[in-house]
Amino acid sequence: MADSLPAELDVVVLGTGLQEAIIAAAYSRIGKKVLHVDRNNYYGGDWASFSFSGLLSWIEECRGQSTSNAGANWKDKILEGEDAIQLDQIEKTIENVEVFCFASTITEEDIVEEGALENKQSNVDSDSAIANGALTSQDEKDQTSKVMNDEEENPENIKDPDSSLSTKDVSTEIIQPEDIPSSTDVSSPTTSETSVAKELIAADADSSEIKTNNIEQAPDVSSQEVTKQTKKMTYSQIIKNGRKFNIDLTSKFLYARGSLVDLLIKSNVSRYAEFKNINRILAVQEGKVQQVPCSRADVFASKRLSMIEKRMLMKFLTFCLEYEEHPDEYQDFKDCTFSSYLKTKKLTASLQHYILHSIAMISESANTIKGLQATQHFLQCLGRYGNTPFLFPLYGIGEMPQCFCSDAVAQAA
């Protein structure tokens, strides 16, 4: 492989992190010969995204790092007139890596990750994958046969797929007296016989209601138990479904009008990745998770804010969009914290929490100017690609370094 490298190079870039990838792509675009290398077997450096098994492998690698240079006879390979630069053998940006598992630790033997390929970051072998697939298939068959047996034993519990009513609602409608065929429609010789027939029918309806209610109670309890069981997640299930999600080492959102998005568009590097707009922003306040109203429509559609709060919030956000034109409003508070400035605007505690932590997204020690700038930037990004100002790479932030690395290769071709 070393024989195929060019004899002369303009730039050597070490590492495939986001900054290194952008530099490599920039030099490649202006016609420079770039050698881009990375000692890791994955792209991204500290910006990488991993599947669950890949993250576990990365943790083991971090724990196994050593600063020892024993056996490295690199000094003998230095020719006359050459200088050597010794690189660190350990990542200084990563320290104290620990694993904490909050899921059930009940494990199964030979559990494997579905859909994984054989590589350094996966513990998959073909035999165990086939066996796991067979077990999964057998479990599905057993579950199907169990459901069919339940339906045969309790046909009244079968729900019409086209109906939006629950089993309980259907049963209630069936047992209504007016829906039960009545023999009173047939002419009877005497009034007394008719009244007796009505009483018998009412008694039958009551007894059928009692029986139906008794039948309903059992499946309701079992369905609740099934629902509770499905909410539990074990460590084995996390490993098995580890390729259905990615985990970022550096979690970042992209502002819709941020500098990185502008760079992706101008350089046309965005064609190498797919992006998704963040649907909503949530905030935790007083132990409850609440949606943060971002746009004008969200503000007035919110049921958590009173009409007075809605007007106060819209007034303040409108001011933040053009705060430079009204210096008298904030000049006296330039040296104060943004949280203190919000209190002077007579905003409620809920509105102050939303603005500080979910819109401006700054610390409580940040000054007023920084808070106003952050709020303005947030509002300016709204509506460009969706209801929130944030974009996210579909397969994780690790896509960004890979996109610029791909662009560097394409420009050099």
Secondary structure as GFF3:
##gff-version 3
##sequence-region A 1 413
A	DSSP	three_ten_helix	2	4	.	.	.	ID=ss1
A	DSSP	beta_strand	11	14	.	.	.	ID=ss2
A	DSSP	alpha_helix	18	29	.	.	.	ID=ss3
A	DSSP	beta_strand	34	37	.	.	.	ID=ss4
A	DSSP	three_ten_helix	45	47	.	.	.	ID=ss5
A	DSSP	beta_strand	49	50	.	.	.	ID=ss6
A	DSSP	alpha_helix	52	63	.	.	.	ID=ss7
A	DSSP	three_ten_helix	74	77	.	.	.	ID=ss8
A	DSSP	alpha_helix	126	153	.	.	.	ID=ss9
A	DSSP	three_ten_helix	155	157	.	.	.	ID=ss10
A	DSSP	alpha_helix	167	174	.	.	.	ID=ss11
A	DSSP	three_ten_helix	177	179	.	.	.	ID=ss12
A	DSSP	three_ten_helix	183	185	.	.	.	ID=ss13
A	DSSP	alpha_helix	191	231	.	.	.	ID=ss14
A	DSSP	alpha_helix	235	240	.	.	.	ID=ss15
A	DSSP	beta_strand	247	248	.	.	.	ID=ss16
A	DSSP	beta_strand	254	255	.	.	.	ID=ss17
A	DSSP	alpha_helix	259	266	.	.	.	ID=ss18
A	DSSP	three_ten_helix	269	272	.	.	.	ID=ss19
A	DSSP	beta_strand	275	277	.	.	.	ID=ss20
A	DSSP	beta_strand	282	285	.	.	.	ID=ss21
A	DSSP	beta_strand	288	291	.	.	.	ID=ss22
A	DSSP	alpha_helix	296	301	.	.	.	ID=ss23
A	DSSP	alpha_helix	307	321	.	.	.	ID=ss24
A	DSSP	three_ten_helix	323	325	.	.	.	ID=ss25
A	DSSP	three_ten_helix	327	329	.	.	.	ID=ss26
A	DSSP	three_ten_helix	331	333	.	.	.	ID=ss27
A	DSSP	alpha_helix	338	344	.	.	.	ID=ss28
A	DSSP	alpha_helix	349	353	.	.	.	ID=ss29
A	DSSP	pi_helix	354	359	.	.	.	ID=ss30
A	DSSP	alpha_helix	368	381	.	.	.	ID=ss31
A	DSSP	beta_strand	390	393	.	.	.	ID=ss32
A	DSSP	alpha_helix	399	412	.	.	.	ID=ss33
###
